[in-house]
Amino acid sequence: MYTVSVRRPFIAQHFLTVPDPGPEGELHSHQFTAVVEFEGESLNEYGYLVDIDEINAAIDSVVETYADTTLNDQPAFEGLNPSVEHFSRICCEEILSAANPTVPDRIRVRLWEDDKAYASYEQPIEQ
């Protein structure tokens, strides 16, 4: 099994919208680090699992959308508590849509929140 991983740090703000969120219910910032992993059994004709430049461009697009913004105000979070769990899924889906890789079998996005905790979301890639 091959794995290619790319990571990118960025800062975004949010406030949790659940009952009794404590201090997390106030607007605050996090240093997020997105770690994007692709896994697959085979490589393309050039010996690549993914084109890292394409993955970097897809991650850059996601970071440009969310960096230095309040997640609660973003359309992707409408009706959702802006948890790191939801954010990891949203990032995964947007990266996969932008990159559209054809060789790997799986994508996983691990989204670190201030290097203290992370949530991840993974899904198979339809060939």
C-alpha positions in Angstrom: 0.0 0.0 0.0 1.4 3.4 -1.0 0.7 6.6 0.9 1.3 10.2 0.0 0.7 12.9 2.6 0.6 16.7 2.3 0.1 19.1 5.1 -0.8 22.8 5.4 -1.2 25.1 8.4 -3.7 27.9 8.6 -5.6 30.0 11.1 -9.4 30.2 11.2 -12.0 31.3 13.8 -15.2 29.8 15.1 -17.5 29.5 18.0 -19.4 26.4 19.0 -23.2 26.5 18.8 -24.1 23.5 21.1 -25.8 24.0 24.4 -23.4 25.0 27.2 -20.3 25.2 25.0 -18.3 26.9 27.8 -15.4 29.1 26.5 -15.6 27.5 23.1 -18.9 29.3 22.6 -17.0 32.6 22.3 -15.4 33.6 19.0 -11.8 32.3 19.1 -9.0 31.3 16.7 -7.2 28.0 16.1 -4.0 27.2 14.3 -5.3 24.3 12.1 -3.1 21.9 10.3 -4.7 19.9 7.5 -2.9 16.6 6.8 -4.2 15.1 3.6 -3.3 11.4 2.9 -4.0 9.4 -0.2 -3.6 5.6 -0.2 -3.5 3.1 -3.0 -2.3 -0.3 -4.1 -0.9 0.9 -7.4 0.9 3.8 -9.1 0.2 5.5 -12.4 2.4 5.0 -15.5 4.9 7.6 -14.1 5.3 6.0 -10.8 3.0 8.4 -8.9 0.1 7.7 -6.6 -1.0 11.4 -7.0 0.3 14.5 -8.5 1.5 16.4 -5.5 1.3 19.7 -7.3 -2.5 19.0 -8.0 -3.0 18.1 -4.3 -1.2 21.3 -3.2 -3.4 23.4 -5.5 -6.5 21.7 -4.1 -5.4 22.3 -0.5 -4.4 25.9 -1.3 -8.0 26.4 -2.6 -9.5 25.1 0.6 -7.1 27.1 2.8 -7.9 30.3 0.8 -11.6 29.7 1.4 -11.3 29.2 5.2 -8.1 30.9 6.4 -8.7 34.0 8.5 -12.4 33.6 8.3 -15.1 32.7 10.9 -16.2 29.2 10.0 -19.7 29.9 11.3 -20.1 32.4 8.5 -19.1 30.0 5.7 -21.9 28.5 3.6 -20.5 24.9 4.1 -21.3 25.2 7.8 -24.8 26.5 7.5 -27.0 24.7 10.0 -23.9 22.9 11.5 -22.0 23.3 14.7 -18.5 24.2 13.3 -16.7 21.3 15.0 -13.4 20.1 13.9 -15.2 16.8 12.9 -17.4 18.6 10.5 -14.5 20.7 9.3 -12.4 17.6 8.5 -15.2 16.2 6.3 -15.8 19.5 4.5 -12.1 19.8 3.8 -11.9 16.2 2.6 -14.9 16.6 0.2 -13.6 19.9 -1.2 -10.0 18.6 -1.7 -11.3 15.5 -3.4 -13.6 17.5 -5.7 -10.8 20.0 -6.6 -8.0 17.4 -7.2 -10.1 14.5 -8.7 -7.3 11.9 -8.3 -7.8 8.7 -10.3 -5.2 6.2 -8.9 -5.5 6.2 -5.1 -8.2 4.1 -3.4 -8.7 6.3 -0.3 -8.4 9.8 1.0 -8.1 10.8 4.6 -8.0 14.3 6.0 -6.7 14.8 9.5 -7.4 18.2 10.8 -5.3 19.2 13.8 -6.6 21.9 16.1 -3.7 23.8 17.8 -1.5 20.6 17.8 -3.6 19.4 20.8 -6.3 17.3 19.1 -7.4 16.3 15.7 -10.4 14.8 13.9 -10.2 12.9 10.7 -12.5 12.0 7.9 -11.8 9.4 5.3 -13.6 7.9 2.3 -12.9 5.6 -0.6 -12.2 7.2 -4.0 -14.5 6.0 -6.7 -12.5 5.0 -9.8 
